[in-house]
């Protein structure tokens, strides 16, 4: 299997694991939606407050490059993905999730009878309303390092969506 395909599959597994631990549903997008910058949709299978089935779409990326700086990740995003994610008024909220992995594939997963550890971490960012790009083919976005994509963050994101907050 090609390394990029392994990274894609691993990053989906990370996001799926977080969604499952939160009790939410993750559905991979069809090829047509993938071509439009949507890799998956995360949905609450029930209600939050008075909102039934709150959800958001995600673009999932994975890298083994060292993109971490002191307070942010600096991740290069294609102009196409940037344009799709920076839409000012999407019908369904959209987030970018970037999963970091070690260079060595053998270090991505550590398993014993007591634990399963996926190495390293995923981070999330809403690009909604970001400025239109100029003529670049890639745009470097800054993701705050405190935006770790974990169960608590996912639940907070869903509560905000259910409350009608703009992410």
Helices and strands as residue ranges (DSSP letters): H 3-22, E 25-28, H 31-35, E 40-43, E 47-48, E 51-52, E 55-63, E 72-78, H 79-85, E 94-100, G 105-107, E 109-111, E 116-118, E 121-125, E 138-144, H 151-162
